[in-house]
Structures are given as C-alpha cells and as structure tokens.
Amino acid sequence: MGTLRLSGPLPSKLGNLTKLKELLIDRSGVSGDIPSTFANLKNLETLRISDLSNGRSSLTFIRNIKSLTIL
C-alpha cells in the first residue's frame, strides 16, 4: 500500500488490514486515540507512530503482535 493522507481520527477499519506488514503514521495531521482494532494487525513487522495530536491511547496491543520487529 502506498501513502495515505489522513487527517482527524484514525479509522478503526485500518485494523481490518490483517496482512499489513508496515504502518508508519507521522507528521500526518492524525489526531485522537489509536483504535483497539489495531490489535488485529498480527502480521505487522514495522510500526511507527509519532506526532499524534490529542491521543491518549494505550499501546498494550503491541505485546500480542509477535511479528513486530521495528517499533
């Protein structure tokens, strides 16, 4: 998947992309909490989240993603 230009809250439907291997969210204008559906991203290898505005999300979901190698 290429670059998506998102603004506002992260869509919970991103958690349905179960074959996603890389997710980079930075300097994007995204705000709010990380959806709980991100726990479904079991094949994720790389996760980078920075510059979230007004987010107070827990990242506890990442402990169940065994394929995650870059955080």
N, C-alpha and C positions, 0 to 999 in steps of 0.2 A: 504494500500500500504506500502511496506517496504521501505528500504533505497535506494535511488538512488545516485549514484556517478556521479555528474555533474561537468563539468568544462567549462569555456567560458561563453557566454551569456545564460541567462535563456531562454528556449524555450517558445515562445508565446503560443504553444499548451497546456501548463500547465493550461492556463485559460479555456480550454475546459473541465477540470475535475470538472464539476459543483457540483458534490456530495461530493467533497473533504471536509473533516472536519478539518484536521490538516496539516499545512505546516510549516516545520522547515528548514530553509536554514542558515546554519552556518558552518564556517570553511570548506567550500566546494570547494574553488577554482573557484567559480562562479564570473563572472565579468559583468560589464555593467549595463544597466538600467533594471528596473522591467517592464515587458511588460504590456501594457494597458489592455490586455485581463484578467489580474488578477481581474479586476472589475467584471468578470463573476462568481467569486467564492462565490456565495451568501450563501452557506451552511457552509462556513469556520467558525470554532469556535476558532481555535488557529492559530496564525500567529507569527512566529519568524524569523526575517531576520537580520543577522549580518555578518560582515566581507565581504561585497560586495566590490569588487575592481572596481574602476573607474565608479561607479554608481552615477548618479545624478537624480534619479527618484523621482517623486512626489508620496507620499503615500495617496493622496486625495481619491483614490478609496476606502479606508477602511471605509470612513464615510457611504457608502451605504451598507455595509455588516452588517446587523442588528444582525446576529447570532454570531458575533465575541465577545468572552468573554475574551480571553487571547491574549495580544499583547506584 
